[in-house]
Amino acid sequence: MDLKQVVTKLNGFASLELAEKWDNVGLLVEPSPPHSVKSILLTNDLTERVVQEAIDKEVNMVISYHPPIFVPLKRLTSGKFKERIIVKMIENRIAVYSPHTAFDAVKNGVNDWLASGLGSAQVEPLEYSKGPSSGSSQYKLLTSVLTNQEADRAAKLQDSLKGLDGVERIQVETTTRPHDSAEQQISIHCSESGLVNTLQMFASLFPEAVSKTEVLPLVQIPLLGTGQGRLCTLNSSVTLSELINRVKSHLNLKHVRLAVAHNDLRQQGDPLQSQVQTIALCAGSGASVLCGEKADVYLTGEMSHHEVLDAVSHGVHVILCEHSNTERGFLTEFKSKLNVLLEEKVDVLVSSCDADPLQVL
């Protein structure tokens, strides 16, 4: 399958518009075309060991959840490991694609996978993604005017606004009234740049209606089920101990780090036996998404010392699993999804070398 076809399929699964603005996602290394993709290696991090694995297995493409190019590279030398990685991929004609926070946000992506191991629950994003943006602020003017059949000022307004920059749509609905008059509902969609000119044109034709005209800012529609982080409300509360066991089982971990809420008033005695029902989670490093959210538990890969102190001071237990441990398990699930997306035409492998760099001894 051609590389461009594969990229189109990947973007169809998780639009790159879902990624955070600071992120660096999409096709990061593109061999000179044509480039046929017969096999793909999935990895959480593109390390030098994974690069060698990709070369040994003769794959044509690597999908690395974390972008190997994040901070701009000023040169490609053998002095730094990030640069060596990119040089090796170019030399061996291996394409590199990174989805990162687009996979976090998408429905049935990384965060939904992380939530799926906690038990039966209602799950919703903590921060909803928004629909496509036009790139500029949009406004809607709403008003109603009385006019007669001989002097249809609304028609004049439509003609005047048709050539005006920034005006995108004009809609007039007429309701017949007694004595040969009509009430006309006027709706005008315009950009911020066209707002003043639109109002001036409107005021010149309908000075009596300016005071009752509404100007409404138009916002992007939230995408249901899509966004950063997740709030999981379990159908039945469980002990903190049971929740920890579920996390360990789902992530295949022997140990996690736990910070107990300081002012846990829900149950005296062993805090591990306290009942919890709401879990705010974010794969990876989730403090920027989680902090301030109301929940019994925060679940993420890593938080700083002071971020943990802040959470427990607000009565929230914190479970930390190390950064990539909250992400890597999704690759196995994504392998099945990708096989379907690519119609079984490409061999999809999960890296056997990829692992979290930290160990608990």
N, C-alpha and C positions, 0 to 999 in steps of 0.2 A: 504494500500500500504506500502511496506517495506521502512524503512527510506533510505536505500541505493538507492532505485529506485527514491525516491523524490529528493535526493541530485543530482543524475545524471541528472534529468530533469532540476533542477535549474541551474546546471553548463552548460547545453545545451543552456539555454536561455541567460545567461551571463557568459562566461568563466571567471574563477578566474584569468586567465592570464591578463585580462583587468584591474585588480585592480592596484593601485599604489603600488610601492615596499614597502613603509612604512606601508601599511595598513595590517589589520589582518582580513582576510575574509574566508568564507567557513563554514564548520561544526565546531562549537566551543564547543558544549556540545553534547556528544553522549552517550545515555543510553546503558547499556549492551545489546547486541543483543540476540535474535531478538527483533526488536522494530517496531511495526506496527503503521503507521500514519493514523488515521481516521479523524483528524481535525487539522487545522493549524491556528494560530493567527498571523496576520500581524501587526507590529508596527514599528514606526520610532525609538523609544528609548525604551529599556527594563528597565523600572523603577520598583520600588517595587509595585506600584499600578498595573502596567501591569502584573507583575508576579502573583499577587493575582487574577487578572482577568483570566489569563491563567489557574490557578488552579481551580477557580470556574467554568469555562466553560469546564474543563476536556479535554483540548486540549493535543495533543501528541507532538506538535512541535510549536516553535515560530520562525518566520522569522523576525529578528530585523535588520532594515536597518543599524543602527549604531552598531558596534560590542561592546557588553557589556564587553568583555575582549580585552583591547587594550594595556594598560601598563601591563607587566607580573605580575601575582599574585604570591607572595611568600608564601602565606598561605590562607586558607579558614576558616575564623572565622566569628563571628557575629558582629565584631567591625566596619566594613566598609560596606557601602551599596552595593558596587560592589560585595564584597565577599558574602554578604547575598543573593544577587540575584542568584549567581551561585550555592550556597548551596541549595537553594530552588528548583532550576530547577533540580538538581541532585536527591534530595530527592523525587521529584514528577515524575521522569522519563520523563522529557520534554526536547526534543532535541532543540538546539539553532543553527540557521544558520544565518550568516550575509553576505550580498553581498556588501554593502557600495560602494566604488568607482568603482567596476565592474558594478553596476547598473548605476552609473553616466556616464560611458564611452559607454556602449552598445547602439547600435542603437535602438530607440524607448524606451529608458530608462528614467531616472529621468530628465536629462538635455533636452532631446527632448520633454518630457512632459511639462517642464517649458516653453520652447520656443513656444509650441503649443498655448499658451494663448495670444500671442502678436499680432496675426493677420497673414494674408497670407504673407509668407516670404521665402526667400532662406536661408537654414540653413546648416551650416557646423561646424565641430569641430574646436576649437581653437588649440588644441594639439592632433594630430592624434595618435591613438594606432597603434602599429606595429604588424606584423604577428609573428608567432611562431619563437623563436630563437633557434639556435643550442647550445647556451651557450658559444660559442667562436667565435672570429673574423674569417671571411671567405674571401678568395681572389680568384680572377680569373686571370690566366696568359693567355695572347693572343699574338700570333705571327704567322708569315707565313715564310715558308722555301721552298727552291727549292731542290728537290731530284730526283734521277733517279730510274728506276725500279730495278736496280741491287743492289743498296745500299740504302734501305729504312731506313734511320736513325730514322724517326718518329716511325716506328714499334719497333725499339730498345728502343726508349724512353718510349714507352708504357710498354714494358716488364720490364724495369728498375724501373719504377715508381709504378708498381702494388703492390709491397711489401713494399712501403715506407709509414711510419706512417704519417698521416695527409693528404694524397692525397685521394680525394673522387671520382673524376670523371675526365677521360681523353677523349677528343673527337678530332678526326682528320678527316678533310674533304679534299679530294683531287680533284684538278682541273687540267685536262690534258692540257699540253702546247706543242708547237712544239718541234721537235727534241728529242722525247722520254723522255722528262722531265715532271715533274709535280710540281705544287705549292700546298703545304699542309698547311691548316689553322689548327693550334694547339690551343686547349683550355684546360686548366688544372684548376680544382677547388681544392683548398687545404685550410687547416687551417693555422692559424698563426704559429703554431709550426712546420708545414711541409714546410713553405714557403722557408726558406733558403736552405734546402736540395733539394727541387724541382728546385730552380734556379741553384744550383751547378750541379745537374745532367743534366739539360738542357744545361748549358754552356759547359759541357764536350763534348756533342754531336753536338751542334750547336753554336760554339763560334762566328760565323759571324752574328748570329741573335739576340744576347743578347741586343745589343744597340737599337734595334727596338721592343723589347718586352715590352708590357704594363702589369702592375700589377694593377688590379682594386679591391678596397675593395667592398665587397658585403654587402648591407644594407638590413634590414628587410623591407618588403613591407608595406606601410601604409594601414590600414584597412579603406576603404571608409565609411564615415558616422559614424565612431566610434572613440571615444577619449574624452578627458576632456574638459569641457566648450563647449559653442556654440557661433558662430557669426551669428546673425540673421539680414538679410538685408530685410526690409519690402518692399513689392512690390510698396507701395506708402507711402510717408512720412506722419507722423501724428504729432500733437502737443505733447509736453511733457506731458501736462495735460491729453490728451486722452490716451497716453501710460500708465500713472499711473493708470487711471481708468480700463484699461484692466488688468493690473497686479492685482489690488485689486479684480476684479471680478473673475479672474482665481484662485487666492489663497484664495478667500473668506475672505478677510481682510477689516476691516474698515479703518485702518491706515497703512501707510508705512513711512519710513524715507527718506528724500530727501536732497541731497546736490547739489546745482546748480553750474554749471561750472562758474568759475570766469571770464574767458575771452570769454564769449559767444558772438561772433560777428555776429551770424547768423540773429539775429533780435533784434532790440532795444525795450525797454519796458519790459513787463511782461515775464520773462523767461519761465513761464509755457506755453506760446503761441508759443515758438520757435519750429521750425520743427526739428524732429529727424527721422532717418531712419535706422541707424545701432545700434544694441544692442548686446554687449558682455555680456554673462551671464554664471554663474556657480552656481549650487545649493550649499547651505551650506555656508561655509566660502571660498569665491572665490578669495581673493586677489592674492594669488600666481599664479593663472591661468590668472586673468584679467589684472593685472598691466602691463602697457606698450602696451596693445592692442589698436589699433586705432578703436574708435567707438564713437558714439554720447552719448551713455548711457552705464553704467555698471549696471547690475542687479544681485544681490546676496543676501544672507541672512545676512552676517555680514562682516564688514571690520574695521580695527582699525582706530582711529582718524587720525593718520599720513598717513595711506594709502588713506583715503578719501581726505585729503588735497592735496596729490600728484595728485590724479585723477582730481580733479576740477581745479588744477593749469594747467593741460594739456588740459583743455577745454572739460572735460567729466562730464556729469551729473551722479550722483550716486543714485540708488534706493536700499534701504536696507529693507528687509522684516522680519528680525530675522531668525536665522539659520535654524531651522527645518521647518519653514513655507514654505520654497522653496522646500522642499522634501516630506513632509507628504502627500500631495494631490496625489502623484503618487501611493500610496498604493491602492486606490480605483480602479485605472486603472489596476494595477498589479493583483488585485484580479481576474479580468476577464481573464487576460492572464494566470494566474496560473490554473484557472479552466479548461482551454483548454489544458494546458500542462499535467495536471494530469487526463485528460479525465473524469472530474466530479466524480472521485472516492474518492475524499477527500473533506471534508467540509472546506471551506476557509472563515475565519472571519477577519474583520478589527477591531482593538482595539477601544473601546469606551472611554478608559481612557487616551490614548496617546495624549499629547498636548504640545505645546511649553511652557516652564516654565516662559517665560516673558509675561507680559500683559501691554498694554497701557491704563492708566486710565484717 
